[in-house]
Amino acid sequence: MDLRYVGFGMSFPKPTFFIPTLAVVLWVLYRFWRSKRRARTTVTATVPQTLAVPLDPTPDSPIQFGYKNSWLAIQAPTTEAVAEAAGISDLKPTNWRTGILAASESGVFLTPPVSGWVLIVGYSLPDLDPDRRDDWESLLRPLAARFRQVCYFGTQRVVGYNAWAKFADGQLVRALAYVGERGEILVNEGTPTPEEITLNHKFSSLPPGPLEGSEDDYPPTPDEEDVLDMAAAWSVSTRELPDLAPNPSSGWVSRKWPVA
């Protein structure tokens, strides 16, 4: 069979295999792009812009928080003791209103003690993600070595990131993290605590890794309300802060911590 044709006075091979070959190349490029896009997907959807909120040290009432945020809860007598253990030295006095605003930028807000717990609130805290595990542990382990109980909580509605973890007597006893955008259990370590069992979490036994099937077939997964429930069960409820500490108070902001 003649596989050549004539055009513009020249003879060329007929493009019998050109179209399927191009389709294969495009498919391979698409899969490569998808894999790179997935690899670059981070838990935190956006990086907040630093606006340098003016800090007001005038004591005020606590403010509810928890959605689209991350925070640590440390069972400690004073904020100063927590700052010393964490290695935070650039403290600026601020009240709850401007402290929470500053925590949505770079840096963190250290609250005064509430029901025996000091909270470190900050969008910039590293996620409980295998890719950032070293950064995450470098922040929590010095605190866990000093204080009996240290907890981590994180939510990010845009990508569906929800996580919690607990250190007791210096040891990591429980850690669970999920990101809905990838349909993936990032971390599931330790035995479910009595509080998780009481809350009837049906996802406690899910193994780390992508969930099987389509999104419609997924089993129950952690959501942001679960994170706030765990904070209330393990430490202090961020939903009820105004009732737990009704008297005006103030805390501290660090704009340089964490450095990770």
C-alpha positions in Angstrom: 0.0 0.0 0.0 1.3 3.4 -0.9 1.7 5.5 2.3 2.7 8.7 0.6 0.8 11.6 -0.8 1.8 14.7 -2.9 1.3 18.2 -1.8 2.8 21.5 -2.8 4.9 19.6 -5.3 6.5 17.5 -2.6 5.9 13.9 -1.5 5.0 13.3 2.2 4.1 10.2 4.2 0.4 9.9 4.6 -0.6 10.9 8.2 -2.2 7.5 8.9 -0.7 7.3 12.5 -0.5 11.0 13.2 -3.8 11.5 15.0 -3.7 8.6 17.4 0.0 9.5 18.2 -1.0 13.1 19.0 -3.8 11.9 21.2 -1.4 9.7 23.2 1.0 12.6 23.6 -1.7 14.9 24.8 -3.0 12.3 27.3 0.5 11.8 28.7 1.0 15.6 29.1 -2.3 15.9 30.8 -1.6 13.2 33.3 1.8 14.7 34.0 0.2 18.1 34.6 -2.4 16.6 36.9 0.3 14.8 38.9 2.3 18.0 39.3 -0.7 20.0 40.3 -1.6 17.4 42.9 2.0 17.4 44.2 1.9 21.2 44.6 -1.5 21.2 46.4 -0.9 22.4 49.9 -3.3 22.2 52.8 -3.5 26.0 53.3 -5.4 27.5 50.4 -4.1 31.0 50.5 -1.3 32.9 52.2 -2.8 35.9 54.2 -1.4 39.3 53.3 0.5 41.0 56.1 -1.4 44.2 56.9 0.3 45.0 60.2 -2.9 45.5 62.3 -2.3 48.2 64.9 -2.3 46.5 68.3 -4.5 47.8 71.1 -3.5 46.7 74.6 -6.7 47.9 76.2 -8.2 44.8 77.9 -11.5 43.5 76.4 -13.7 40.4 76.4 -12.6 37.2 74.7 -13.7 36.6 71.1 -14.9 33.4 69.6 -12.8 31.8 66.9 -12.0 28.5 65.3 -13.2 28.4 61.7 -10.5 28.8 59.0 -7.8 29.0 61.7 -5.2 27.0 63.6 -4.3 27.1 67.2 -2.5 25.4 70.1 -3.9 24.8 73.5 -1.4 24.4 76.3 -2.3 23.5 79.9 -0.2 26.1 81.6 -0.5 28.6 84.5 0.7 31.7 82.6 1.2 33.0 79.1 4.7 34.1 80.0 5.6 30.5 80.8 4.3 29.3 77.4 6.2 32.0 75.6 9.4 31.1 77.3 9.1 27.4 76.5 8.2 28.1 72.9 11.2 30.5 72.5 9.0 33.5 71.8 10.7 36.8 72.7 9.2 39.5 70.5 5.9 39.9 72.5 3.8 42.9 72.1 0.8 43.5 74.4 -2.6 43.4 72.8 -6.3 42.7 73.5 -8.4 40.0 72.1 -9.9 42.0 69.2 -6.6 43.1 67.7 -4.8 39.9 68.7 -7.2 37.7 66.8 -6.9 40.1 63.8 -3.1 40.0 63.9 -3.3 36.2 64.1 -5.0 36.1 60.7 -1.8 37.7 59.2 1.7 36.5 59.9 2.5 35.8 63.5 0.4 34.5 66.4 -1.8 35.7 69.3 -1.0 34.3 72.8 -4.1 34.5 75.0 -4.2 35.0 78.7 -5.1 31.8 80.5 -8.7 30.6 80.1 -9.8 27.8 82.4 -6.2 26.7 82.9 -5.3 26.8 79.2 -3.2 29.2 77.2 -4.0 29.4 73.5 -1.7 30.3 70.6 -3.7 31.3 67.7 -2.2 31.8 64.2 -3.0 31.2 60.6 0.7 30.8 60.0 1.1 27.7 62.2 2.3 24.7 60.1 -0.3 22.1 59.1 -0.4 18.6 60.3 0.7 17.3 56.9 3.4 14.7 56.2 5.2 17.2 54.0 5.5 19.7 56.9 5.7 17.2 59.8 9.2 18.4 60.8 8.1 22.0 61.0 4.9 21.0 62.9 6.8 18.9 65.5 9.5 21.5 66.0 6.9 23.9 67.4 5.0 21.4 69.5 7.6 19.2 71.1 9.3 21.9 73.2 5.9 22.8 74.6 5.1 19.1 75.2 8.3 18.6 77.0 7.4 21.4 79.5 3.7 21.1 80.0 1.6 18.1 80.8 -1.0 18.5 77.9 -0.5 20.3 74.6 -3.1 20.1 71.8 -3.2 21.2 68.2 -6.3 22.1 66.1 -6.6 23.3 62.5 -9.4 24.0 60.0 -9.3 25.5 56.5 -12.7 25.6 54.9 -11.5 26.3 51.3 -9.6 23.0 51.0 -11.5 21.1 53.6 -8.5 20.7 56.0 -9.5 19.5 59.5 -7.0 18.2 62.0 -6.3 17.7 65.7 -3.6 16.2 67.8 -2.7 15.8 71.5 0.5 15.4 73.4 0.3 14.1 77.0 3.3 13.9 79.3 5.7 14.7 76.4 4.3 12.0 74.1 2.2 12.3 71.0 -0.9 10.1 71.9 -3.2 11.0 69.0 -3.1 12.8 65.7 -5.7 12.9 62.9 -5.7 15.1 59.8 -7.9 15.1 56.6 -8.0 17.3 53.5 -11.2 17.2 51.5 -9.8 18.7 48.3 -7.7 15.7 47.9 -10.0 13.2 49.5 -7.1 12.1 51.7 -6.5 11.1 55.3 -3.1 12.8 55.8 -2.4 11.4 59.3 -4.1 8.9 61.6 -1.9 8.0 64.5 -2.6 6.6 68.0 -5.7 5.1 69.5 -8.9 7.1 69.5 -9.3 8.9 72.8 -12.4 8.5 75.1 -13.5 11.9 73.9 -13.5 10.8 70.3 -15.4 7.7 71.1 -18.0 9.7 73.0 -18.4 11.9 70.0 -19.0 8.8 67.9 -16.4 9.6 65.2 -17.0 7.1 62.4 -13.8 8.1 60.7 -11.3 7.3 63.5 -10.3 4.0 61.8 -9.7 5.3 58.3 -6.1 4.5 57.2 -3.8 7.3 55.9 -4.0 7.8 52.2 -6.6 8.7 49.5 -10.1 7.5 50.1 -11.4 5.0 47.6 -14.1 5.6 45.1 -15.7 8.8 44.1 -16.5 11.7 46.5 -20.1 10.6 46.6 -19.0 7.2 47.9 -16.7 8.5 50.7 -17.3 7.4 54.3 -17.9 10.1 56.9 -14.9 12.4 57.2 -13.8 15.1 59.7 -15.3 18.5 59.3 -14.7 21.9 61.0 -17.4 21.3 63.6 -15.6 18.1 64.6 -12.5 20.2 65.2 -14.3 22.6 67.5 -15.9 19.7 69.3 -12.5 18.2 69.9 -11.1 21.5 71.2 -13.9 21.7 73.7 -13.5 18.0 74.7 -9.7 18.1 75.1 -9.0 21.6 76.2 -11.2 24.7 76.1 -14.2 25.5 73.8 -13.4 28.4 71.5 -17.1 28.8 70.9 -17.7 29.6 74.6 -14.8 31.9 75.3 -16.9 35.0 76.2 -18.7 32.9 78.8 -15.6 31.2 80.1 -13.6 34.4 80.7 -16.2 37.2 81.0 -13.7 39.7 82.6 -11.7 42.0 80.3 -8.2 40.8 79.7 -5.3 41.0 77.2 -2.6 38.9 75.8 0.4 39.1 73.5 1.3 39.1 69.8 4.4 37.7 68.2 5.0 38.7 64.5 8.2 36.5 64.2 7.0 33.2 65.5 6.7 30.6 64.1 9.7 30.9 61.9 8.8 27.7 59.9 
